[in-house]
Amino acid sequence: MNTKRIVLTLSALMLAAPAPLAQNVNNLRIMAPASPGGGWDQTSRAIQTVLQEQGIVKPVQVFNVPGAGGTIGLAQLYNAKGDGSLLMTMGLVMVGAILTNGSKVDLSRVTPIARLTGEYEVVVVPAASPYKNMTDLVAAWKADPGKTAFAGGSAGGTDHMLVGLLAKAAGIDPKKINYVPFSGGGETLAALLGNQVAAGVAGYGEFEAQIKAGKLRAIGISSAKPQAGIPVPTIKSQGLNVELANWRGIVAAPGISASEKAALVSALDKMHASKEWKNTLATRNWTDLYLSGSKFDVYLKLEAARTKDVLQSIGLVK
């Protein structure tokens, strides 16, 4: 055989060979930087299920590191420099919490991998609440802003941002809102079912079971238009010009190699392309906002700037 042909054949085989994904993403661990039951925990376990059942990565472990809007977990991720087998679920909540908690570590210090999903926020009240719609709730809120308490996720997160934006749209001083932050969805639910607060705010998926069971009433969703499969009127349709989408994504530790980052992005790309992931999105009513690799790097920088502007406008940060 011609020597030149041998060289060309070997080169072609090398180019055609798949990247050694397994050696870079073996024994993957995903940190959910909040208590069990919340959105980051649900997202982490959904990723775990699809990656394992589709044979993309095995095994995959999920663990929880709650506290401070995810910034405790963020600090741990930062300290795991060079660990290419560790991911952390995060999102808009964390972008805000970094500012409100004065975190020494921000998202410019880790490795962005992908934005995954988005959820519009819903405002809910207990089933026995006298508030049948946003108009009823806002009327009581205007009468006594301090008495009308809202429960939601960590201070400065998406839920808190929405309550501030609602107050501003309703002509209520955002600095006078009574917002009760919780680190997990289970605690928010307990406060609502125990009638400790007037209303709650979270992504639809966190309250879906209780809404369908008749324990909670959803009175508004923060989307521009009604959402398929979610029979909740928009906040905009009830006279408040407010629209806000939550989003969740995945980041890795700082200091990983380019090939390790590429392997992680590839694993998430394969997960996103799978039928099982599409079924997960449909079942949980999560909107597909997938964006991976360098595009997500750019998006994170822009989102950090946007979030700072929003939090400043509602008086949460200077």
N, C-alpha and C positions, 0 to 999 in steps of 0.2 A: 504493500500500500504506500502511496505517495506520502512522504513525511509532512508536507504542507497540508494535505488533506486530513491527516491524523490530528494535527494541531487545531485545524478549524473545527473538526468534529468535537474534540474535547472542549473547545471554547463554547460551542453551541450547547453542549450538554450542561456546562457550568451555568450558562445564562438561563437555561430552561429549568434548572433545579430550583425547587421552592426554598424560600428563606428558612433557616433553622429556627422556626418559631418556638418549638417546644423547649429548647435549651434556654431561651431568653425569658419565657413566661411560665416556666414550670413551677408548680406549687404557689399559684397566685393567691395573694391575700388582698381583700378589699376592705378598707376601713369605712364604716359608716360613722361619721363624727357627731352622732346624736344618739339618744335613747332608742331602744327597740320600739317599733310601731309607727315611727314617723316616716316622712317622705324619703329621706336619704336611706333609711333602713330598708324600706320597701324596694327602692331602686336598686340598692346593692344586692339584695337577695334575688331580684328578677334577673340581674346580670349574671349572678352566680348560676342560676338555674339554666339559662340559655347557653352560656359558655360550656357548662359541663354536659348537658344533654345533647348539644350539637357536636360534642367532641372537639371543640375549638381549643379549650384549655382544660386540663385536669391535673390535680384537683383544684378547687377554688374554695377558699375559706372567707367568711364574712365575720367581722368582729366590730364591736361598738366602742367608741371613745366619746362619750357625751360631754357637753359643757361649752359655755361661752360662744354660742352660735357656730360651733364647729371649729373655733380657733385653737382649742386645746388639741384637737386632732391635727389641725394644720401644723402646729408647732412640732408634733411628733413626726409628721411626714417630712418636715424640713430636716429634722435631726436624723432621718433615715437616708441621708445622702448616698447616692450610688446604688440603692436597692431597686433593681429593675423588676422585682416580683411583687412590689407593693403599689396599690392604687388607692385613691381616696375619692369617694363620691362627694360632690359639693354642688354649689349652685348660687343663685342670686342671694339667698339667705346669707351665705358666708361672705359674699362681696360686701354686703352691708355691715355684717357683724365685725369684720376686720376694722372698719372705721369706728363704729360705736364702742368697741371694746379696746381701741387703741392697741391692736395687736402689733407686736414687733415683727411678725412675719406676715407678708401679704402674698398674693398669688403670683407676683412677679418672681418669687423665690422658688417656685416649684415648676414642674414640667406639665404643661397642658396636653391632654390627650384627645378628648372629644366632648362636645356638647351633645347630650342625648335626647332629652325630652323637654316638653313644656307643659304646664298646666295653668289654666286660668283659675283665679281665686274665687271661692264662693263665700258669701256671708250667710251664716246659719244662726238659728235661734232654737231653743228647746221647743218641743212639740206643743207644750202648754202655754207658750209665750203669747202675750197679747199682740205682738207685732206680726202682722200678716204679710208685710212687704217692706221695702226700703223706705217708703214714705212714712209709714208708721214709726219705724225705728228712728229715722232722722228727726221726726217731730219730738220724740221723747229726748233724743240726744241734744237737740237745740235747747230744750227747756232746762236740762241739767247735765252739761257735758261731763262733769266729774262723777256723777252717779251712774251713768250709762257705761258700764265696763265691757271691754272687748277682750277676748282671749285669743291667743295665737302663738306663733313660734317665737323664737328668740328675738330680743330687742334689736331693732335695726334691720330685721329680715323683711322678706317680701310681705308677710302678713301685716307687720307694723307699718311698713311703707303704704300699704293699701289703706289702712285705717286713717293715716295722716292725710292721704290724698282725698279720701272720702270727706273728712272734716273740712278740708280746704274748699272742696266743691260745694259743700252744704253751707258754707259761710260760718263755720265754727273754727275758732282759733286752734290750729293743730297742736299747739303747746299745752292745751288744756285737756287733751284726750286722756282717758283712763284706760291704759293698755296693760294687760296682764300677760307677761311673756312666760312661755313654758318651753322646755328643751325637747319635748316629745309630743307626738299627736295623742298618745294615751292620756296625758295629763290635761291637755286642752279639752278632750272629750269628757273627762271626769268633771271638770269645772262647769261645762255646759249642762251635763245631765244632773249635776248637783245644784243647778240654778244659782251658782256663785257669780255668774256673769250674765250680761244681757244678750250678748252675741259672741260668735266665734268666727274666725277667719282662717282658711287654709285652702290647699288645693282640693279639688272635688274628690279625688281618690281617697283622701284621708277620712272623709265624712260619708262616703257613698253608702256603706253598709247601714249606718245609723239613719241616713235619710230614707233609704228604701224600707227600713224596718219601721219607719214612722216615729222614731225617737227624736229626730231633728227635722226642722223645716228650713230648706234652702230658699232664701228670699232674694238673692242677687248673685250674678256671676260677672267677673271683671273682663269679659270679652267684648269685642265690638259688635259681634253678631251672635245670635243663639247658636249653641253648640249641639251637633247631632248626638243623640243619645243622652243629653243632659237637659231635662225639662225644667230649666231654671231661667227666669227672665233676666236679661242683662241689666246691669246697674245703669248703663246709659239710657235704656228705654224707660227708666223710672226717674229721669230728670237730673241725674248726676253725671257729669262729663268725666268719667274715670274709666281708664282701661289699663290693665296691668297683667302681664304674663310672667309666671314663675318659670324658671328653667333649671335643669339639673345636668351636671356633667361629671367628667372623670379627669383627675390629674394624677400624676405620678411624682415620685420623689425627685428632688433636684440632683444634678450630677450624674444622671444615667447616660449611657452612651447613645449615639445616634442610632445604632442598630437595635438597641433595647427599646428606644422610643418607637422606632419603626415597627417592631414586632408587636408592641402594645397597641399601636394604632391599627395595625393589620388585624389583630384579634377582635377589636371593637368594630372594625369595618365589616368583618365576617358576621359578627353577631347581628349588626344592624341589618344586613342583607338577608338574614334568615327568616323563614316563614314564622318560626316560633316567636321571634322578637316582634314581628308585625302583629301576631295574635296577642302578645302581651300588651302592646300599645292599645289595641282595640278593647281588650278586656278591662283594662284599668283606666280607660278614657284619657290616656296620655297623648299629647300632640307630638308628632315626630318633628324634632328640630335638629336633626343630626348634622354635625359639623365637626370634622376631625382634622388633626394635624396642624399645619401652619395657619389655616383659616381660623381655627379655634384660638390659636395664640393671639392673633390680631383682635378677634372678637372680645377676648377677656380684657385686653387693655382698654378698649372702647367702653365696655360695660362697667369697668371700675370707675371711669370718669363720669359716666352717666349716673351711676348710683350715688356718687358723692354729691352731685348736683341735686338729686331728689332728696337725699337726707338733709342737706343744708336748707332746702326750701321748706321742709316741715320741722326744722329746728332740732334735729337729732344730733347733728355734728356741726362744728364751727367751720 
